[in-house]
Amino acid sequence: MPRTDDSFDVWVRPHLPVMQRYAARLAGPSEAEEVVQEALLRAWRRWSTYDHARGTASAWLLAIVRDRARRRGRMQAASLPSRTTPASPDPAAAAGARPCGADDLTVLKTSNGPAMGTDYVIVRLGLVGASPCHLDGFPVVHLLDHGRVLDVPVRHATDTDDFYGEEKAVLVTSSAPATFRMSRSTTSCPANDSDATRVELPGISASFTIPGFGHTFCEPGDSTAPTISVGPIQPLRQKAAHVTSPYNEVKATGSLPHSARAGQPLDFTITLTAEQDLPLGPCPDYTIFTDAGQRRYALNCAAVPHRDAVGRPYLPAGVPVTFAMRLEAGVARDTKLGWRLVTPSGDVGVGSIVTVVGR
């Protein structure tokens, strides 16, 4: 039969009911029609690639429906209500404050000590008055030996090591001190002895002196040159920016078998409980993790027995809703299994250990 528009309509018509039921199961009744239309357009464009020797028409069409439903779910996931909480303290707020002056700051505390062949010094800076100010950049550091400045190079620790942190504006208030960190290898050649360290803060003409690193050792054959690593000014306490959505208030629990047969399909259930009424539109995906890898699926929202005023499935506040799960590929002996919802604000998940018993 020539592959024309009319012949495609005749060919696909018997499969439409099962495509619509499958789309409703994957995406929910409110999204099913659009999923099927996207699938039909995709199927028409790729009809020339269909080979009946490799599978039935129904299987081929349902695979396209599944792909369209998943793609649509991922595109719409970004439209779920979400809120971004800025980093604390917020670098933008810090940049809007006045620059710190020479009389604004004092050294609250210094801590030092060796660890794995490296000496560390941590300096904490506090605000003298009540008016907040900001600092940014790297301190200027000089090692001293009884007042004499040692010729020791200083490098800015701009790597991704969390010990030093990233360069950014830092707001200093009466309740939010700032800090910076320095380090030096305990062995270097030539050896040096530092009894004090002079520190100049960025943008401030005044300096202060803190205890030095002490003595380094030069081991025979050691070619390590003396170097000081200095990190940027940082908030003493900080939280990264994060995104929250209604799914953050969903609790997921799993009922997993204590044992299962190796290589056999694994049946289990997942129960979701929301703290407030939560529409499942669009329906989220979920991921199953095992030692062998992970696979992503569409949650069967069409099976949820609760509907809101416009017919969308939803999780009622405080009411547990249970979903049946099956891992068709089976699991191996002593497999660790985890389950997670995929949401805009991160994964809501549950994990458990499944000990798989062979025959």
Secondary structure, 3 states (H helix, E strand, C coil): CCCCHHHHHHHHHHHHHHHHHHHHHHHCHHHHHHHHHHHHHHHHHCHHHCCHHHCCHHHHHHHHHHHHHHHHHHHHHCCCCCEEECCECCHHHHHHCCECCCCCEEEEEEEEEEECCEEEEEEEEEECCCCCEEECCCCEEEEEECCEECCCCEEECCCCCCCCCCCCCEEEECCECEEEEEEEECECCCCCEEEEEEEECCCCCCEEEEEEEEECECCCCCCCCCCEEECCCEECCCECCEEECHHHHEEEEEECCCEEECCCCEEEEEEEEECCCEECCCCCEEEEEECCEEEEEECCHHHCCCECCCCCEEECECCCEEEEEEECCCCCCCEEEEEEEECCCCCEEEEEEEEEECC
